[in-house]
Amino acid sequence: MKQQAPSVIYIDDDILIADKPSGITVIPERFNTEKPSLQSILEAKHGKLWVVHRLDRETTGVVCFGRNEEAHKSLSKQFEGRDVKKIYKVIVSGRMEGTAGEIDSPIMERPNKLGTMMIHSKGKEALTLFEVEEQFRSCALLNVEIKTGRTHQIRVHFASAGHPLLVDSVYGANGSFLLSTIKKKYKQSDEEERPVIARLTLHSYSLTLTHPKTGEEMQFTSPLPHDMDTLLKLLRKYDK
């Protein structure tokens, strides 16, 4: 499958806001610097970029870069000071209790499985707020705001609450989602069923920040990518 190219949502002399596709890292991989990253692809066209924050490889949506050291310093300070607003569209498993809530649980790296995280009293504070946008029989679409930016925060928090992402092979049970899961009398052809989506059901939907030079509050959004949009249409049809 051909890798989708990233697009630029906004650019000026100080910031670049990109719409990240699934399947690429934000920065070059440590042991595979030849493989294209969001940063390297954008730098080839727009010059040097300073990384402000990251998304997981499979996560799509809004990513912010600085275009000079001064802008990078200002943006990094905003992220560290929790002065930015980050909203994600997330599809989680199961039926949610109520229409909104929060998860306030500290997160740390698993000592016996580096690169993955866990809830632990000795971890760093992590706060996640959420609202239920749509409830289906087997899952729910949430609007999620993270007040902290811990590694895998959304994935770990909802898994710990008994609602892992609908697709998450690390913290959940499924590495993909099949239509036959929700469609009654699904007719299987001779070919193996292709998944509706085979990556994290997680999308960085909007980012609100203060422009490092003008001081203007700016909000950037990214529409749901095709795979998540298709999944939601099928859920509305077969899983209401």
Helices and strands as residue ranges (DSSP letters): E 7-11, E 15-20, H 38-46, E 50-51, E 60-66, H 69-80, E 85-93, E 100-104, E 107-109, E 117-119, E 127-135, E 139-146, H 153-160, G 179-181, E 202-210, E 217-221, H 226-238
